[in-house]
């Protein structure tokens, strides 16, 4: 049986691929897909009753953590 982290990773990869295809079908690129996913993150949080500014700040925090993890020498404001 597949472990939980692998299942989560597969779900996230599927979302990313779908966002990429959707962005390309509408004249966008991978940056468009990434922005779409970040907006979706905030939208899901707000639709669940979350504060929009808090959701946006959390999204930014997650983005910085991802950059720091993949590119440890990158400057993050």
ABEGO torsion letter per residue (X at the ends): XBBAAAAAAAAAAAAAAAAAAAAAAAGBBAAAAAAAAAAAAAAAAAAAGBBAAAAAAAAAAAAAAAAAAABAABBBX
